[in-house]
Amino acid sequence: MATLAPEKPAFTHWSQRQKPDSLNHIPGDDGWPVLGTTLKVLADPVGYGKRMRETYGNVWRSNSFGSRQVSLVGADANELVLFDREKIFSSEQGWGPVLDLLFPRGLMLMDFDHHRIDRRALSIAFKPGPMRHYADALNRGIAGEVANWSGRTMQFYPAIKKLTLDLAADSFLGVPLGPEADAINKAFVDMVQAAVGVVRKPLPFTAMGRGAAGRKFLVEWFTAETIKRRAEGGGQDMFSQFATATRDDGSMLPVDEVVDHMIFLMMAAHDTITSSATSLVWLLAKNPEWQDKLRAEALAVTGGPGRAVSYDDLGKLELTEMAFKEALRLIPPVPSTPRRALKEFTFGGYRIPAGTQVGISASMVHKMDEYWPDPDRFDPLRFTPEEVAKRHKYAWIPFGGGAHMCLGLHFAYMQVKILMAQLLTRYRIEIEPGYAPKWQPWPIPKPSDGLTVTFAPV
């Protein structure tokens, strides 16, 4: 468990540097000159982390993305960092070096009271009324698209990515995207890829340069839309809810903050749901017996192939939720979570000074034998209430935890449940014998070849 050392002045911005030798007492790997360990981490983050843990234990030092940092491994580390009883860790300063140029002022880049106030204002978009509206839009959009997949062999990832953007436009924006859809999609893709670009300045012809251009386009588009929504008033879509949301004192969020929140949440819905839906389809294709179980459950709930899942019936898709949770365990859409220590603390017998970049890893903890026997096996029954009760609460963290628990997690569950009900009551998901796509692990996991599957009518 962690203990606080005497408090020292907090670091107030992520660009402030700790002393070069402040982490020398922590074992680890500084990597190559200039590049540090960045390329090793990007090439195989799970394998790199596993090797480091085998060599150094649950606390080690590395030098990635331009700064030395400390990795903390295990459910206790996750609880310490995410629950953060003592307000030791800054999410804003943790994500800042990665996201500040691209997604400033998203909820992930806010701390403490500022985060709490804006989160409360934005939570109105996830109340039961708006969620029922989103459920109707999701049912309609998913059914219309999935009906066209009958008998097709196709790349699932780009298909579900396009569908997810269309669904986000319908549910979040309340209008279908017009000719600008491809430009919006490209902007999001460029921004996400820039987040792990080796060059951290927006120079021409670099990933960061493309990401900065994508952000400029989205800021202009969402600013115009925010002003329009405020003039029109009302609306059940998420954007209208955000545009007219108020803080505790009755004031509206500034337009530029609404814009930043919408860009961040659209990215999260667009890319993380695409990743997690793709991993679930892949795992079900490999484990057809679980397709049969989920299909039977969906037919029992909906009453027939291709029928809508009502908002009130979503909770009945229990096996589907367990399968989704197991997919999130095996391939978490956010593989690691950075923070920055604002105060000195100790963990695992090591003193970690204020100003240290600290990271925890869902990818690692989700594969640890002490929490997950036979960790590489797909077994949704790990998530029965009885099994969950036996396990450390912070052994499974695909949505984060504590004050920064993902605001849209119930939207993600809803979209994936509706997608699975539409797919599995119509089709068997099939793959060629021996097929195993390579997964790109960063920044958000995806199959490098797009995941080739066949949707065979049942």
Summary of the structure (lengths in Angstrom):
residues: 458
radius of gyration: 22.0
end to end distance: 52.4
largest distance: 65.1
contacts: 1526
relative contact order: 0.17
helix: 53%
strand: 12%
